[in-house]
Amino acid sequence: METPSIAVVIALYNGERFIKEALQSVFSQSVPPAEIVVVDDGSSDSGVEVVESLASSVPLRVVRTANGGQGAARNRGWSSTDADLIAFLDQDDVWYPTHLQVLREQFERHTGARPLGWAYSDVDELWADGSTVRHGMLRNFPGTHPKTSLAQCISTDMYILPSAALVARSALADVGGFDERLRGYEDDDLFLRILLAGYDNVFVDESLSKWRMHAGSSGRSPRMGQSRLIYLDKLVELCGTEAHDYRGNRLLQDLAVPRMLRSVGVELIDGLRSGDRESVARSIDQLNAIKPHASRRAQLAIGGIVPAVRTTPVGRLLVRVGAQRLARRAI
């Protein structure tokens, strides 16, 4: 096949602290992209000025838009270019120099019956100050790579990070890009829909990028809980109540819902430990919303946790124990 062209898309929102390092990692690629599109998602800091001050031999343009979230910004970026492959980079992440080269090679080599929708790799984890605190992060999390089934995709977080992926523009166009209602779970939702549309994917078992975790990361936002419920509604519509995998597990009650309950359990524990009443209240609302879709056993457990959370210190201690059980195995 002809060498496919690559466009880099960066969603920028108040990212002046990290955007220079992110862009420098793009400029340092062994295979330079054809274009860089930075979508300013309604920033109020000087991040755009930082971008515009960086000289590069690669065409770089800034697209300004009202704040609509990462999904909307990424959609604005990829749909504005004709490149064959889209490389998304979060404003606080960093690529190793061979990131684009190695992932593009997967498309050039692909000979399967199914078209290749995306190629992705493992990542190293950074702290805010740039310290590398974990090598090969995906080796430490549950999950199978590459993704080959619906059950794999919904039973645990997919851990396909946009910054670690190269996506075929045709696949993005076929599924309509990111669901702009989501500000959390939008990545899992996108790659699940690409898989369901009949596309293949390839996993490179080496770290080609660095993923930065810090207090401002979107994964820590209260909007994550709202997106979780929207995503759950989509899975309810997709799976219904009777669909099973080949092992007999019900896709919704036995795989998708326990995953959601584990996440809410962790958030509830954190809220109780820190004394954050708003966080605890959000977690309780989440449990009540998820409860109708859960197994009978999980419904009984949730029914015991929810009324006790506003009682005595002893009651709150029991709630914490129950939440820990949810976080470990979703009852």
Helices and strands as residue ranges (DSSP letters): E 6-12, H 19-27, E 35-41, H 47-53, E 60-65, H 70-78, E 85-88, E 94-95, H 99-109, E 116-126, E 132-134, G 137-140, H 150-155, G 162-164, E 165-168, H 169-175, H 186-196, E 200-212, G 218-220, H 223-239, I 251-256, H 257-274, H 277-290, G 291-293, H 296-308, H 313-329
